[in-house]
Amino acid sequence: MTNTWIAPGDASPSDLLTDLKRGIYAGNWVGGTTNGESFTFTAGEAWMIRNGRRAEPLRDVTLTGNVFHTLKHIEAIGRDLHWDESGGCGKQGQNGLAVGCGAPSLRIRRVAIGGI
């Protein structure tokens, strides 16, 4: 795989938080892996969401799960598409294969989060 992206939606990033009583904001991914239908990605920053607002910062947040299950649980998509071509793939000893990814802010109802 070389490029993966999700098209932008209609919501502002702050709109994605407004009706959340409790949740986790994870942003700025710093690495990850995929294996078939499974994925694991580490967030570069994370915050607890309480009553629609960012609260205390969290550390060592990792999102993991089944790609197709997670995509089915996207509830809202922001309009802030960001594209990043700085990645590289190193599976099976391959080193430095250029990859890109992009997505706007997403609100996902069911995703496994570890490390907190």
Secondary structure, DSSP 4 states (H G I P E B T S, - for coil): --EEE----SB-TGGGTTT-SEEEEEEEEEEEEEETTEEEEEEEEEEEEETTEEEEEE-S-EEEEEHHHHHHTEEEEBS--EEEEEEEE-GGG---EEEEEEE--EEESS-EEE--
